[in-house]
Amino acid sequence: MGLGIVGSGFVANFYFQALRHIRHQRVVAVQGRTFDKAQRLVTKYGEGQALRTVDELVSRDDVDIVVVAVPQDAHLGVVRAAAAAGKAVICTKPLGRDANEAAQCLSAVTEAGVWHGYAETAVFSPAIARAKAIVDAGGIGKVLSVRAREAHASPHPHARTASRMGGGPLRGLGCHGVAVGRFFLTGAQPTEVWAWGDRLGRADVSVEDNAVMIVRFDDGRIAQVEAGWTHVAGLDVRREIHGSNGWLGADETGSTGLRGFVGDGVGYVMEKAGSDRGWITPVLDEAVAYGYHGEFDHFIAAFRSGVAPQQTLHDGVIDAAVVDAGYRSMASRVWEPVMIPAA
């Protein structure tokens, strides 16, 4: 299969790292914010052809799947172009800046009848995949609640602009927690949300820099989501699954199997590392640990088999609707209903 990647920045780099280990596919084209950025990416990984426009990419006969790896304010335009060209779509998270925008992405692929996958890395990480297997085997009884935290202190430049981000860390990081909660609370649907958020320490954003959200499901179970942009120690990714007969905890960036003290700066340690000297805990293979490898392995296999993947754009719409309710709750200070728009 031929993949065409739209985007040449942070996420696209991780996609290339993961795809090097995935069979039955090859990157044939890359289009970036600038032609030079796209060219640097294909030169770095030795694969694909740099293109200048999205239209060039989606019109190629050798592109079977368009991989959307740009910030969420550009998702809708790319998804529409890909769907109109009859191409399958894999789109990174969050699907849109709000649920209505996400629903428009879903409408584009469903009306065109093309295969689609939602690249929500959190549910494809090895730790979460293994935890889900233990849960499915009955290891901790019935899952009663889920807690998911993700925080760091280095939001991308586009994320600091509310009009491009669609919010703050609750939108960009909290969507992971919502997805993890839904993943483990199988069979339940999110119905209402209570959330708190505030700007406590950052002067370079106009939105919240910390948020806590409780998502209540239709069977009474809950997911607690924590997100922040003030964790100066670096990327903090932790999940807890509480069951009637056990507990599972994943610390994906704090217990990596390698810890050390370095007296001199060593350069890149991990995504959004707080420092490159002193006590460090490097992530051994980020593309694997964060779920990039797992999601593409799954997506390529599902596409080749002609079946829907584990995460589709429909999941992106639900996750966005939950976060929308969270922002309404921040303003109203009461529980807000989850309102999923029709695609």
N, C-alpha and C positions, 0 to 999 in steps of 0.2 A: 504494500500500500504506500501511496505517496502522501506525505504530510506537507501542508503549507502553513508555516507559522507566521502569524501577524503579530509583530512585536519583536523588539530586539534588545530588551533591557533585562531587568532583574529576573522576572519569571521565565522569560525565554531562555536565559542561561541555565536555569534549573531544569527546564524541559529538555534541553540538549543533553545535559548530564545524565538524565534518566534514560532518554531514548537510545543512548549508546548501548544499553544493555537489553533492549527490547527487540525481539525477533519480528520478522514479517513486516517491517516498515522501514521507510527511509525518508528523511527530510529532503524535499526536492526544491523548496522555495522559501524564502524569508523576506518579509516586508517590514520595515521599521519606521520609526518616527522620521528618520532621515535615511537616505540611501547609504551614507557612510557607516552609520551604526549597523545596518543590516549586513553590509559587506564585512565589517569587522567580525561580526558573529559567525558568518559562514567561513571566514578565514580561520578563526579560532578553532572551530570544530571540524573543519575540512569536509563540510557537507552542505549541499543546497546551493541555490543561486539567489543572489540578492536582487530584489525587485523594487521598483519605485512606488507602485500603487497597489492598493487592495484589489482593484479591478483586474490588474494583470495577474495577480495570484489566483483569484477564484476562477478565472477563465481558463486556466491551464488544464489540459486533458490529463496530465499526470498527477494532479492534486485530487486525492480522494476525500481527504479530511482536512478541513480548515481548523487550525488550532488558534484560538483567540487568547493572546498573551499580552494584552494592553490594559491600561487602567479602565475601571468600570464605566467611566463617562464615554468611552469609545466602543463599548461592547455592542450596543444596539446596531450601530451602523455596519459593523463588520459582520455580525450575525445575519442581518438582513441581506447583505451582499452575498454571503456564502450560500444562504438558503435559496436565494433567487437563482443562483447558478447551479442549484441541485447538489451542492456539496454537503457532506456530513459535517457536523460541528462539534468541537470540544471547546468549552469556554471556561476560563478560570473564574475563581470566586472574587468578590461577590458578583452575582449575575448582573445586577444593576444598582443604580444609586438609590432605588426604592423598589417596592414590589410591583408598582405599575410598569416601570421600565423593564424589570425582569420578566413580567408577563408578556410584554411586547416581544422580547427575545423568544420566549416560548411560542408565541403565536406565529412568529416568522418560520420556525422550523416545523411546527405541526402543520401549518397551511401548505408548506412546500413538500411535506411528507418525507423529510430527510432524517436520518439517524442523528441522535444528539446525546452528548455526555456532559455532565457538570463536573468540572475538575476541582472538587472540594477535597484537598489533600488530607485533611485531618482524619477522615474515616478510612483512609488507605495506608496510614502509617503502620509499620510492623507491630508496634505496641498495641495500637487500638484494634488491629485485625486479630491479634492473638487474644486480647481480652474478650473480643466478641465471640471467638470460638469457645472460650471457657464459659461465657454466659450461655451460649446456645447449647452447650453440653450439660447445663444445669448446675454448674460449679458453685454459684453463689445464690442459688434460689431465684426468686423473682426480683428483678431490678426494681428498686423503689425510688431511687433518685440518682442524679448524675451531677457532678460538679466539673466544670471545665474552665481553666484559666489560661489566658494568653496575654503576655505583656512584654514590652520592651521600651526603649527610649529613643528610637531612631525611625520615626515614620518617614516614608518616602516623600519627596517634595510634593508630588501631586496630592498625597493624602492630607497634607496640611491645608489644602484649599477646599473648603466645605462644599462648594458648588461642584467640584470634581469628584469628591469622595462620597457625598451623600451622607455626611455625618463625620464622626470621629472614630476612635478605636472600637466602639460598639459595632459600627458597620464593618470595618475592615478586619478586625480580629474576633469580635463577638460572633460573627457568622460561623466561624469554626466551632465555637462552643455550642451553638444552636444545632449544628449538624451532628456533633457528637451526641448531644442529648437525644435527638430524634433517632439516631442510629441504635442506641441501647434501649430506649423506651419503645420497643417494638410493638406495633399494633395500636399505639395511642397517637392522637392528634393534638397539636398545641392549640389551646383555646384562649388563653389570656396571659397577660404579662404585667409584672410590676418591675419598674427599673428606677435606679438612681444614677445620675451622672453629673459631673461637674469638672470645671477647669481649675485644677488645684495648683499646678506648678509650671505649666508651659506658657510662655508669652508669645510663641510663634504660631498659635492656632486660635481660632475663634470658637471652637467646639469643645466638648468635654475632652479631658485627657485621662479620665478614669471613669469606669462604669461598672455597675453590678446589676444583673437582671435575673429575675426568677420567672421561669416559664412554666405555667401550669397546664397539664394535659387533660384530656377529657375523662380520664380514669382516675384523676386526682394526683397522679405522680408528678414530680417536678424535675426540672433541670435548672441548675444555678450557673450562670455565665458571668465571668469576670474578665474585663479587658482594660488595658491601660497603656499609656505612652510615657510613663514616668519611672519605669523599672530600669534604673541606670546600670544595673549589674549585667544586663544583656537580655537575650531572648529567654523568656520563662514560659514553658509549655507544660502544663500539668493537668491530668484528668483523673477523676475518681468515680468509680461505679459502686454504688452501695446497694447490696442485695439483702434479701430476707435471711440468707444463710451464708453471708460472706461479703468480701470487699475486694476490689481491684484498684490499684493505683498505678498510673504511668507518669513518670517524670522524664519527658523526652529530651530535655536539654540540660537537666541538672545531674543526671546519673547516666553518663554515656559510656562508661567503661574506661575512660582515660581522664586523669586529673593530674595537674602538675603545677609547678611554680617556675616561672621563667623570669630571669633577671633582665633580659633585654627584649625589646619588641620583636615579635616573630611574624608580623604581618597579619594576614587573614587567619582568624581562629574559627569563626563560624558566623552565620548570619546575625547581624546586629549585635555582635559581641560588645560588652561594655568596655573591654580593654584587651590589648594584645600583649600585656606583660603582667607579672604578679601571678596570682592564682588563676588558672584557666581550666575550663572543662570543655575541650573541643568536641564537637559532634563528629563522629568517625566518618560517616558518609551521609551528608545532608540530603542528597536527592533520595536516598533510601529512607532515612530516618523520618523525614517529614511527609513521606507518602507519594512523592512524585513518581518514583519507580513503580510502586504498587498500582497507582491509578492508571498509568499508561499501559502497563502489562495487562490490566483488566480491560481497558477500553479497546485495545487492539484485538484482544481475543474475542470480545463481545461483537465488535464490528465484523470480524471475519466470520463469526458464526451467525450473523444476521439477527442477533437478539439485543434487546434493550439492556444498557449497562445498569450497574447498581445505583448510580447517581445520574439522573437526567436533568434537563433544565427545569423540569417541574419541581425538583427538590430545591433548586435555586430560588424559585418563586416563593416557596413556603418559607425558606430561611429568611428571605428578604422581608416577608410579611411579618414575621416574628420580630425582627429588628425594628421595623416601622412601628409596631405596637410599643416596643421599648422606648423609642423616642417620644411617642405620644405620652407614655406614662411618666417620663422624666418631666414633661411640662405640666401634666395634670396632677401628678403625685397620687394617682389612684391606679387600680388595676384597669388595663385596657384590653379590649378584645382583639384577637388576631383576625384580621380581615384579609383573606386571600383573594386577590382579584381574578376574574375570569380571563383566561388566555384567549 
